[in-house]
Amino acid sequence: MNHSNPEHARLRRAFLKGSLATGAAIAGAAMLGQPKAFAQTSESLTNGDVAILKFLAAAELIEADLWQQYAELGGVTQGTQNQYQVALQNLDSDGSQYISSNTLDEVSHADFLNAYLIFKGEEPVNFDRFRTLPSSTARLPTRRRFTLALSSKVGRVSTRLSASRCLAPKS
């Protein structure tokens, strides 16, 4: 079989394009007949659904907090870079942008899950009362923390986060 024949390659590409288009058309037509194809209903959430969404929102809030601390240390900044940022640029020239982009992603995940909970009439997850730790001193502090990724005082901090109080679904 000759794989270098340009006509065979053109026919193979045309066949694949046609197959994909046909498959997409069939799938689209099948979806039109399914009223719940995308799970868009006005039904309320079960207690289990609420618990899962709140757990995920809590995880995203914690992840966002950790990424925000990392962004304070190594993310994109205006002006002079700190020593960590300079060293990071030697390893990966896009490192600071990656950190900043991931931070925004994690914040948007938490915001989305909380917005969906509110949309469904549920209380969002809010850890603001646990923001008792100072921000990183890598730059000017931006907000108080409930996680401690960049502090050297881990031994003196007690965990006050009660997951059962923050994540329990409404009765």
C-alpha positions in Angstrom: 0.0 0.0 0.0 1.5 3.3 -1.1 1.0 5.9 1.8 2.8 8.7 -0.1 0.2 9.1 -2.8 -1.3 12.6 -2.5 -4.6 11.5 -4.0 -5.0 8.7 -1.4 -4.3 11.3 1.4 -6.8 13.7 -0.1 -9.5 11.0 -0.3 -8.7 9.8 3.2 -9.1 13.3 4.6 -12.3 13.8 2.7 -13.7 10.6 4.1 -12.8 11.5 7.6 -14.3 15.0 7.3 -17.5 13.5 5.8 -17.7 10.9 8.6 -17.3 13.5 11.3 -19.9 15.8 9.8 -22.4 12.9 9.4 -21.7 11.7 13.0 -22.3 15.3 14.3 -25.5 15.6 12.4 -26.9 12.3 13.7 -25.9 13.2 17.3 -27.5 16.6 16.9 -30.7 15.2 15.6 -30.8 12.6 18.4 -30.4 15.4 21.0 -33.3 17.4 19.6 -35.6 14.6 20.6 -34.3 14.4 24.2 -35.9 17.0 26.5 -33.3 16.5 29.3 -30.3 16.1 27.1 -28.4 18.8 28.8 -30.0 18.4 32.3 -31.6 21.8 32.2 -34.6 21.5 34.4 -36.2 23.8 36.9 -36.3 21.0 39.5 -34.7 21.8 42.9 -31.5 20.2 44.0 -31.5 17.2 46.3 -29.7 17.5 49.7 -27.0 15.2 48.2 -26.6 17.5 45.2 -26.2 20.5 47.4 -23.7 18.8 49.7 -21.6 17.8 46.6 -21.7 21.3 45.1 -20.8 22.9 48.5 -17.9 20.5 48.9 -16.6 21.3 45.4 -17.1 25.1 46.0 -15.2 24.7 49.3 -12.4 22.9 47.6 -12.2 25.5 44.9 -12.2 28.4 47.5 -9.2 26.7 49.3 -7.5 26.1 46.0 -8.0 29.7 44.9 -6.6 30.9 48.2 -3.5 28.8 47.8 -3.0 30.0 44.1 -3.5 33.6 45.2 -0.7 33.2 47.7 1.5 31.7 45.0 0.5 34.5 42.6 1.6 37.0 45.3 5.0 35.4 45.3 5.5 34.4 41.6 2.7 35.7 39.5 2.7 38.5 36.9 3.5 41.9 38.5 3.9 45.5 37.6 7.4 46.9 37.9 10.4 45.1 39.4 10.3 41.3 39.8 11.3 39.7 43.1 14.0 37.1 43.3 11.6 34.2 43.1 10.1 35.6 39.9 13.5 36.1 38.3 14.6 32.6 39.2 11.3 31.2 37.8 11.9 33.0 34.5 15.1 31.1 34.2 13.2 27.8 34.5 10.1 28.8 32.5 9.6 32.1 30.8 5.8 31.7 31.0 5.9 30.6 34.7 4.5 33.9 36.1 1.8 34.0 33.5 0.8 30.4 34.2 0.6 31.1 38.0 -1.6 34.2 37.3 -3.8 32.4 34.8 -4.3 29.4 37.1 -5.2 31.8 40.0 -7.9 33.4 37.9 -9.2 30.0 36.8 -9.5 28.8 40.4 -11.3 32.0 41.5 -13.7 31.6 38.6 -14.4 27.9 39.5 -15.4 28.9 43.0 -17.5 31.9 41.8 -19.3 29.7 39.3 -20.2 27.0 41.8 -21.4 29.5 44.4 -23.4 31.4 41.7 -25.1 28.1 40.7 -25.9 27.4 44.4 -27.4 30.9 44.7 -29.3 30.4 41.4 -30.8 27.2 42.9 -31.8 29.0 46.1 -29.1 27.6 48.3 -26.5 29.3 50.5 -23.1 29.7 48.9 -19.9 28.6 50.6 -18.2 31.5 52.3 -14.9 31.2 54.2 -14.4 34.9 54.9 -14.8 34.5 58.6 -11.7 32.2 58.5 -9.5 34.9 56.8 -7.5 35.5 59.9 -4.0 34.9 58.7 -1.9 37.7 57.1 -1.1 37.6 53.4 2.3 36.8 52.2 5.0 39.3 52.8 6.5 38.7 49.4 4.8 42.0 48.4 2.2 44.2 50.0 -0.5 42.2 51.6 -3.7 42.0 49.5 -6.2 40.2 51.8 -6.4 38.0 54.8 -6.0 34.2 54.5 -7.6 31.0 55.7 -4.8 28.8 54.5 -1.2 29.1 55.3 0.9 28.1 52.2 3.7 30.7 52.6 4.0 31.2 56.3 6.8 29.9 58.5 4.5 30.0 61.6 2.5 26.9 60.8 3.2 25.4 64.3 1.4 28.2 66.1 -1.7 28.3 64.0 -4.7 26.3 65.0 -7.2 25.2 62.4 -10.6 26.7 63.1 -12.3 25.5 60.0 -15.4 23.4 60.8 -16.3 21.8 57.5 -19.6 20.4 58.9 -20.8 23.9 59.8 -19.7 25.5 56.5 -20.8 22.7 54.1 -24.0 21.4 55.7 -27.0 21.7 53.3 -30.0 23.7 54.4 -32.6 21.7 56.3 
